[in-house]
Amino acid sequence: MSGPPIRHGTALRVYNKHLKNVQEATAKTDNKAPHLPVGVYIKDAAFFSDMSRLRNLEFDNRKLLIAINILYRTKGRVDCQLEKYERKRTKYVVEQADLQKKRKRIETFLKDLQYVVSGYNKKDMDKDWKRLSRAMKFSAKYPEFYDKSRRQLDTWSLCPPGVFSDSTKHQVCFFDLKIGGLPTTYRLEIELYSDIVPATAANFTSLCEGFSGLSYRGSILHRIVPGLLCIGGDIVNFSGSGGVSIYGPNFPDENFTLCHNGPGVVAMYTAGPDRNNSQFLITFKRLSSLNGKHVVIGRVQNGLKVLQLIESCGTMSGKPLHIVRVEACGVNR
């Protein structure tokens, strides 16, 4: 570097120093780019997510290009031309089409139904029913009958062959029975053959209506034997050890014309000949062995199901499982 000559010594030294600083000048600041912390601006998770998305886009684009190439080379397997315009179907046409579909479905079902085979045969069904019936009888608080043959009023008659009874002279009595703890009462209607045994029937009807303080009301069926009979009518001791009639302590057997020919037969119960009082019996089945020993007065006209319920309260010893009490009684007029 040249300049004007310097004559004085001090000035020359200052100038030479300045010249040296100029020649050996060093930068006080650098001209490099500032430091950029990439981790502050780019998150790793977002970065890798973008990488994955771009990779998927690239893969999808590649598949699209392959498909376009195949279509271009094969000219396509599907006709993409505009379909021919069709007239819109009317409601009637739609309904007819639906009916046709339903008809075909029904025909198919009927065809399959002709050859269907049950997977539950009758033998297994009967076996399961017996098991369930035993379980119901065991768990029932008041077990009823589960007999297959429901006993209805049969066509049998109390009268033997050659004996005719005028039904217009018959009387009908009723008992409203309270069985155990059941909330309702059950009515038992008894048809009395008053034309054949008038005296015995009069004793029974009088006790049903009430006679001089004597009545069947409040009495119990003190003996119930399933499959045989039940006995009641002790209006004195309510235990089977007593009884009284409107004719006195006892009255004789009127006749043995009527027979114990089926369930529901009502007869006077006696401990011996000519010892009838207020006690009576009702059979649960035909008991020919009682013919000629107990005077039959009638039969249960309505309430055989109630009779079955009474039978279910019995035991082989005769002691009832539940108290069967006559809550009300009378004669239908």
Secondary structure, DSSP 8 states (H G I E B T S, - for coil): -------SHHHHHHHHHHHHHHHT---SS--S-----HHHHS-HHHHHHHHHHHHHHHHHHHHHHHHHHHHHHH--SS--S---------HHHHHHHHHHHHHHHHHHHHHHHHT---SS-HHHHHHHHHHHHHHHHHH-SS-----SS-----S--SS-TT----GGG-EEEEEEEEETT-SSEEEEEEEE-TTTSHHHHHHHHHHHH-BTTB-STT-B--EEETTTEEEE---SSSSSS---BTTBS-B------S---STTEEEE--SSTT-B-S-EEEESS--GGGTTTS-EEEEEEE-HHHHHHHHTT--TTS--SS-EEEEEEEEE-
